[in-house]
Each structure stands twice: as structure tokens, then as C-alpha cells.
Amino acid sequence: MRAGSDGAFAKYAGSALYTVLLCTLAVLCAPRARPLVVASTALGLSWAVEFAQLTGVPAELSAHSTAARLVLGSTFNAPDLFWYAVGAAAAWGVHAGVRAVDLR
């Protein structure tokens, strides 16, 4: 996202896509899971990572590892919580739509 644009759009689109990625990974691990369960799990994990940033542990790990920085971030940002929900809702919609087509 940040390679093609910048500013708030890129930052918050990246936050939403983080949760979409977690939804995708959850579907890969549990392909029969219901869309609401997948989206809720991904949203919960996204929020857990964001709130963990309040402890300073992710910042410390991120200072030593690019992978940790990409997965855990470093700084709490309250608006991210909303954008994670947007990503979960979008992923839920796609997942539910695909399942509805598959069930026909």
C-alpha cells in the first residue's frame, strides 16, 4: 500500500489489510470455519497486537527485527482499531460470498 500511495490512506488501508491477511491465514488453517468466526478471530488478534503495543514489548522487539516490526508494529494508534474492524468486515463479506457460491 505504501509503495503506491502515502499519507493516511496508505496507513489505514495497511491496517485494514493486516486484518484481511489474518483472515486469509485463518481460512488456510481452518478452511471449514464459518466466515464470522474467521473475521472475529482475526479482529481479536489484530486488536490484541495493537493493545500489546501499549506495553512497549512490541517496540523493543521491533527495534531488533524487521519481521517483528512488520507483524507487531511498535506504537499504539487508536484509529487502527477501527480500521482493523473495516478489514475484518471486508474479509467477512468476501468469505461469506464465496461460501454462498460454493454451497449452491
N, C-alpha and C positions, 0 to 999 in steps of 0.2 A: 504494500500500500504506500509506504513512504518513498519508494523509488519512483512512483508515478505522480504523486502529489505531496503536498506538505500541509502544515498547519493543523487546525483542529479536526478537519475532515479525516486526514490520514491517521491521526492519533486515535480518534474514536472508532473509525472503521476498523482499525487494527485491533482494538479492544473487542469489538463485536466478533470479528473473525477468529480471535483467540478462542472464544466460546464455541464457535462453529467447528473449529478444529477439535476441541474436546468432545463435541457431539459426534463427529466423524470417528474419532478413536473409540468412543464408547460403542458405536454401531459395529465397528470392526471387531471389537472384543465380545460383544453380545448381540449378534445380528437379529435375534428374535425379540429383543427388548422393545417395549412399546415406545413410541415417539415421546410421549410425555415423560416417561421415566428417564429416557436418554437426555432430553433437554433439561429436566430438573437436576439430574446428576451433574451435567456439565456446568450448569449455572451455579450449583452449590460449590463445585470445585473452583470455579472462577472467583466466586466471592471469597472462598477460604484463602486463596492465594492473595487476593487483594487485602483482606484483613490481616493476613500474616505480615504484610509489609509494614504494618504499624509496630511490629516487634523489632525491626531492624535486622533480623536474621537474613531475609532475602537480600537486603542491601549488602551485607557482609559477604554472602556467597556470590553475589553478582560482581563484586569488586575483584573476585579471583577467577571467575569463569564466565565466558561468553554464553555458554549453554544455560547456566543458572540465570543470567541476566535476561535471556530470551524467554525462559519458562516462568521464572518467578518475579521478574521486574525488580524494582528497588524502592519505589516511592509510592505511598498510598495516594490515590486520587479518587475522591468520592464519585465524580461523574462516571468513572469507569463502571461502577456498579450498575448504573442504568444501561450502559451500552453493552454490558455482558448479557443483560436481560433481552436486549434487542437481538443480539446474536443467537441466543437460545430460542427466542420466538421464531426467528427466521429459519433456523435449522429444524425446529419442530414442524413448521409449516411444510418444508420440503420433504422431510422424512415421512410425515403423515400423508402427504400427497403421493409419494412414491409407493407407500404401503397400500394405499387405497387402490392404486392402479394394479399392483401386484395381486391383490385379493380378488380382482374381477375374473 
